[in-house]
Amino acid sequence: MILSDADILRRLEEGNLAVEPLDDPDLQIQPASVDLRLGTEFLEFQRTNISCIHPNSEAEVEEYIDETVVEDGEEFILHPGDFVLGTTKERVELPADLIAHVQGRSSLGRLAVVIHATAGIIDPGYRGQITLELSNLGTAPVALTPGMRISQVLFTELKSAAERPYGAKRQSKYQDQSGPQASRIQGDREFGGDQ
């Protein structure tokens, strides 16, 4: 069951779901979702002449990323064909009986801006800011302003609570993340990690 605005408000009030800071609930809580705002930090991939990035090499991934922090009142220009990692301003905390889906807002989609390539699911038990995989599929640059509503999150109640929710027991890679996080795929078991 997808939570309605009444369900979302009830869970927020009971402390059985957190979206913080939720500065304008009347604006941000939609009929069946919550609008999340764009944070100030971005990770940009350098344009380089490397042959490829190897997912199992942490040094290689980090080596080709630059962090940009946008000051108050400034904009981040997302150029056609660009792919950058951004973050939500809000921190989300899910109980073990909810899963969330992060989607783009249709108003930005109509400007050819997408907010995720594949990472649209937030697992039960997750807490932290949401990393956004921002792309401009259009032909014109688009100005993104920190604080603007960039995405929406829908909450679905599970038939039963997850027995092993996201978190320490699962050695979850992105628990309690703050700001955009680069890929930590090298920690996966198939690359010699423990996740």
Secondary structure as GFF3:
##gff-version 3
##sequence-region A 1 195
A	DSSP	alpha_helix	5	14	.	.	.	ID=ss1
A	DSSP	beta_strand	18	20	.	.	.	ID=ss2
A	DSSP	alpha_helix	25	28	.	.	.	ID=ss3
A	DSSP	beta_strand	34	37	.	.	.	ID=ss4
A	DSSP	beta_strand	41	45	.	.	.	ID=ss5
A	DSSP	alpha_helix	58	63	.	.	.	ID=ss6
A	DSSP	beta_strand	65	69	.	.	.	ID=ss7
A	DSSP	beta_strand	76	78	.	.	.	ID=ss8
A	DSSP	beta_strand	83	93	.	.	.	ID=ss9
A	DSSP	beta_strand	98	104	.	.	.	ID=ss10
A	DSSP	alpha_helix	106	109	.	.	.	ID=ss11
A	DSSP	beta_strand	113	114	.	.	.	ID=ss12
A	DSSP	beta_strand	121	122	.	.	.	ID=ss13
A	DSSP	beta_strand	127	136	.	.	.	ID=ss14
A	DSSP	beta_strand	142	144	.	.	.	ID=ss15
A	DSSP	beta_strand	149	157	.	.	.	ID=ss16
A	DSSP	three_ten_helix	168	170	.	.	.	ID=ss17
A	DSSP	three_ten_helix	185	187	.	.	.	ID=ss18
A	DSSP	three_ten_helix	189	191	.	.	.	ID=ss19
###
